[in-house]
Amino acid sequence: MTYPGHVRAVAVLGLPLVGGHLAQFAIGLTDTVMLGWYGVEALAAVTLAGSYFFLFFMLGSGFAFAVMPMVAASAAQGDETSIRRATRMGIWLSLGYAFLVMPAMLWSQQILQSLGQNQEVATLAAQYLRVAGWGLIPALLVMVLKSYLAALERTQVVLWITLVAALSNGVANYALIFGNWGAPELGIMGAAVASLVSHSISLLAIIIYVQRALPEHRLFQRLWRPDWEMSRAVFRLGLPIGLTTLSEVSLFAASAMMMGWLGTIPLAAHGIAIAVTSGTFMVHLGLSNVATIRAGNAFGRQDRAHMARGAIVVIGLSLIAALITIVVFLLVPAPIISLFMEPDDPARADILAIGIGLFAVAALFQLVDSAQAIALGLLRGMQDTGVPMVMAALSYWAIGIPVSYLLGFVLGLGGVGVWLGLVVGLACAGVFLMYRFWRRAIVRIG
């Protein structure tokens, strides 16, 4: 396939995936925006709770991400039995994980306070998590089924289902946070209920679609029957993916904890900056998924040239998206931050001052963050997850977090210093993982 052909293929497959990730991100963004209108303490609490929930969610999503390259490779070989087996065991492992970590949601207040968080903010965050935490179960199952559908290149339905969930979350938030349309005013608890409802709607919709559109896979027939061989295969591939993702997410969760040590207003500014940068990252995450699917297909066919050309195209498109984001973050940070606050909020000026500095640093890590995301997607397509896990963990935890603490607290740079540590950790991961992919692409498929 020529380079223009790769661009067209990536666009057809990738745009719905990017849109689906943005719609999924909109669920959390809606919570952040509306609770920002509700009050600074509610915004700080949902920032903390969101980071906490996302950490557990992304660790468990490793099994869903493992399904994607396995289904893609099996589809390239025409092996429908392996497609069904891998997806079913992805569901099994995701369910088991969700129930295993549920106590961490129910007793989150004690955990957050032990990590040095403000008692009032931790109490509000825990109230949110005791309800929204149950959404971990449908959210992880949705991730498995989305990976299954995306690997089969049925990405448009993933987009539409996620859009419906995002819309339902926004409507429920508007009603339940503020008490509109005769609903009770629940504040942060309203956002928690809305998030749980949206995850449940997503799961119901995607199950109905799979049953009607792909009956030949018989995905849910005799779902109770174990398949220990495939379960081990999904676990071996998925656990390193989950731990890799956990190491990255926990880098940002640790930064939220550090910003909480600086105070409620820095944490609120951090929440806004993280919400926006998470949105831009969804573009790279969608392209990373495309990289996994197309590399998985090429890997299944042992087609090194196809993989190399496809990788160059995906990396180039991600680079273009990163450059556009850098320009926006540097030129118009204040109007973006203002969207998250009421005009008469007494903390507005302080949050703006901190937030503008954070956006300048966020512009720095767009390139390196996109590089590590695409490299991870390509390596997963080759079902190479063990060494990348070690590389990512060292970059984020052995380098990124210590540098964040050093710059933010020892050298007194505050929030900007904490975020500069993120840049360093992401840059190391980007360099190591890209080097790993190109070495493996040349040696393993030849």
N, C-alpha and C positions, 0 to 999 in steps of 0.2 A: 504494500500500500504506500502511495506517495505521501509527502508531508501534508499537502492540502487535503488529501483523503483522511489522514489522521485528525486534522483539525475539525473536519466535518463530523467524523465519528465521535470525537470527544465532545463536541458541542451538542450533538443529538442525545448522547448518553448523559453528559455532564450537567447541562442546564437544568433539567428536572431535578437532579440530585442536589445541585446547589440551591435551587428553589425550595426543595424539601427541607434541607438543613436550615435555611433561613426561616422557613415557616415554623420549624421546631424551635428555633432560637427565639422566635417572636413570642412563644408562650412564656419563657422566662423574662423576656424584655417587657412584656405587658405587665407582669407582676412588678418589675422594677419601676417602670414609668408611673403606673397608677399608685403604687405605694409611696413613690417620691412625691406625688401630689398630696398624698394623705398625711405625710409627716416624715421628718428626717430620721427619727428613731425607727419608724417602720421600714424606711429604706435601708438603714444600716442593718437591721435585723434580717431582712430578706436577702441582702447581700451575703451575710454570714451563712444563713440557712441554705441559700442557693449553692454556695461553694461547697458546703458540707454534703448536701444531697448529690451534687454533681460528681464529687469525689467517689462516692460509693457506686453511683450509676455507671461511671466510666470504667471502673474496675470490673464490674459485672458485664459490661458490654463487650469485653474481650471475646466472649464465646460467640456473640452475634457477629463481630468482625471476622472471627475465624470461619464462620459459615460462608462469607462472601467469596474468598478465594477458592475454597473447597468446592462450592457450587459452580463457580465460573470454570474451574478446571474440569469438573465432571461434565458440565454442559458442552464444553469444547470436544469432549470425547463421546458425547451422546449417551452418557451413563445416567439414566433417570433414577435408578435404584440408589446410587450413591448420593444423588441430589436429595432424595427423600430422607435417607438415613442421616446425613449430616445436619439437615435442618431440624429434624426431630430431636436429635441429641443436643443441638444448640438450645432448643426450647427446654429440654430436661435440665441442662446445666444452669441456664439462666434462672429458672424457677427455684432450683435448689439454692443457688447463691442468694436470691432475693429474700427467701425466708431465713437464711442463715444470718444476714446482716440486719434484719428488721429491728432487733433490740437496740441497735445503735441509733435508729431513728426515734424510738420510743423513749430512750433515756439520753437524749442528746444534750439536755440542759447541763447535766453533771459533767459530760465530756467537754462541752464548750467552756464552762467555767474553769475546769481544770487546765484548759489551755490558755487561761489568762484573759478571757473576754469579759467585758463589762456585764455585770449581773443582769441589769435591766434588758440590755440588748440580747443576751443569751436566753433570757426567759421568753422574750417575744419570738426569737428564732426557734426555740424548742416547741412553742405552741404551733408554729407553722409546720414544723417537721413531723409532729405527732399525727397530723392529718395528711399532709402532702407526701410524707414518707411512704404511705401505702401505695402511692403511685409508682413506686419503684418496680412493683410486680408487672403491671401492664406495660410500663415504659420499656422494660427489658425484653418482654415478649414481642413488642412492636419492633424493637431493634433487630431481633432475629429475623422476623418476617420481612422487614424492609431489606435486610441484607440478602435474603433468599430471592426476593423479587428483583432487586438491583442487579444481582449476579446473572439473572436471566434477561437482563436489559429491559425490564418492565418498570422503567423509572418514572413515567408520567403518572401512574396510579399512586406511587409513593408520594409524589408532590401533592396530588389532589386530596389524599387522605390527611396529610399533614396540614394542609390549608384549612380543611374543615375543623380539625382539632384546634388550630390556632384561633379561628374565628369563634368557636364555642368558648374557648378560654377567655377571650377578650370580652365577650358578652357577659359571661358569668362574673368576671372580675368587676366590670362596671356596676353590675347589680349588687354584688355581695360585699365589696370593699366599702362602697359609699352608701349603700342602702337605697339604691335607685329602683324605680318601677315597683315599689311596695315591698321590696326584699329587706331583710334585716341588715343593719350596718354592722358588718363583722370585722372590718379592718383587715389585718394581716391574716386572720383566720378565713376570711372570704377568699383571699388569694389562694390559700391552701386548698380549699374545697374546689375552687375553679380548676386548679392544676390537676387534681385527682380526677375530676370529671373529664377533662380534655384527654388525659392519657387513656381513660377507659373507653371513650368514644373512638379513639384511634385504633385500639385493639379490636373492638367489635367490628369496625369498618374493614380492617385489613383481613380479618378472618373470613368475613362474608365474601370479600373479593377473591381470596385464594380458593375458597370452596367452589365458587361459581366459574372462575376463569381458568383454573388449573386442576380440574377434577382428576385428570390422569395421574397426577402425582400422589393422590390419596394421602395427603400430608397428615390429616388428623385421624385417620382410621387406625385403630389399635395403637394410639399414641402412648397408652400406658405400658406397652411392651418395651423392656429395656434392650438396648443394643450396645453391649459393653465394649465391643471392639471399636465401633465408631465413636462412642462416648469418649474413650481414651484418646482417639485421634483428634477430636475437637478440643478436648481438654489440653492436650500437649501443644496444640497450635494457639488456642485461645488464652490460656493462662499467661504466657509471655506478652501477648498483645494487651491483655487487661492490665498487667503490671507496668508495661511501657506507658500506657495511657494514664494509669494511676500516677506514675512518677511525674508526668507532665502536669496533670490536673492538680496534683498535690503541691507542685511548685506554685501554682496560682492560688491554691487554698492557703498555703503557708504565707503567701504575700498578703492575703486578706487578713490572716491572723495578725501579722506584723502591723498592718495598717490599723487594725483594731487596737493594738497597743498604743498607737499614736493618738487615738481619740475617735469619737463618733463622727465628727465632720470629715477628717481624712478618710475614714472608712466609707462614708457616704460618697465622697468624691471618687474613691477607688471603685465603688460599685458602679457608678456611672461609666467610668472609663473602661472597666472590664466588660460591661454590658455592650458597649459600642464595639470594642475590639473583638469581642466574641462574635459579634455579627459579621464583621469583615472576615474573621477566620472561617466562617461557614463556607465562604467561597472556596478557600483552599481545602477545606475538609471534603467538599463535594468533588473537587478535582482529585483529591487523594483517593476517594472511593473509585473514581473512574480509573485511576492508575492501578488500583488493586484488581479491578475487573479485567481490564485490558491486558495487564501483565499476567494475570491468572490464566487468561485464554491463551496467550502466547506461550506461557510456561507449559500448559497442557499439551500444546502442539510442538513444543521444543523449537520455537521460531525466534531465534536471538535477534535477527535483524528487525523484525516487526516490533519486538519489545523495545529495542534501542530507539527506533524512530518515534514510537508512541511516547516513550519517556521524555524525549527532547521536546515534543509538542506540549505535553502536560506541564512540564517545568516552565516553558516559555509563557504559557497562558497564565500560570500562577504568578510569574514575575510581573507581567503586565498589570494584573489585578493589584499586586502589592504596591507598585509604583503609583497607581491612581489613588490608593488609600493614603499613601504618604502625603501626597499633595493636599488631600482633603483635611487630614489631621493637622497639618501645619498651617493651613490658611484659615480654616473656619472652626476652631475648637469651641469657642464660646457659644455660638448659636446651637451647636449640638448639645452641649452640656445643659443649656437653658431649657431644652425640651423636657428634661427630667425634673424640673422644679417649678413651683408656683412663683410668679413674678414678685410677690410680696414676702417670700420666705425669708425670715431674718438671717438665716445662715447662707443665703444665696451668694453673697460676695466672697465669703471665705471658701465655699465649695468651688466657685469659679476659679479663684486664684490657684487652688491646689490642682484642680482638674486640668487646667490649661498646661501646667507643667507635666502632668502625667500623659496627656495627649502627645506632647512633644517627644517624650520617651517612647510612647507606643508607636510613633512613626518610625523610630529606629529599629524596632524588632519586627516590622512587617516582612522584610526580606528574609530574615533568618527563620522566622516562624513558618513562613510558607515553605521554605526549603526543607525543614525537618518534617513537615506534614506530608509533602509529596514523596520524599524519600521513604518514609515509613509505609506509605501506600504501595509504592513499587516493591519494596521488600516483602510485604505481606502477600502480594500477588505471586511472588516466588516461594511462598510459604516458608520464609526465612524470618523467624521471630526471636530466637534465643539470644544471639549476639546483639541485635538491635536493642533488645530490652536492657542489656548491660550498658551499652553505649548511652542510651537515653537516661538511665538511672544515674550514671556517673555525671552526665552533663547537667541534669536538673538538680540533683541533691548534693553531690560532692562539690559542684562548682556554683550553680545558680543560687541556691538558698544561702550558703555561707557568704557569697558576695553581696547578696541583698541585705543581709544582716550587717555586714561590715560597712557598707556604704550608707545604709539607712540610719544605723544607730551608733556605731563606733565612730564613724566620720561625720555624723550629724547631718546627713543630707535629707533625712526624713523620707517622705513618700517617693520623691524622685529617686533617691538612692535605692529604695526597695525595688523600684521598677527597673533601674539600670541593671540590677542583679538578674532580673528576668531576661534582659537582652543578652547578657553574657552566657547564661545557661542555654538559651535557645540557639545562640550562635554556635556554641560547641556541638550541640546535637545536630544542627544542620550540616556542619562540615563532616563530622564522623559518619553520619548516616548516608550522605550522598556518596562519600568515598566507598562505603560498604556496598552500596547498590551497584555502582559501576564496576567494581571488582567482581562481584558475584554474577552480574549479568554477562560478563565476558567469559568467566571461568565455568560457571555452572551449566550454561546452555551453549554448547559449542559443537 
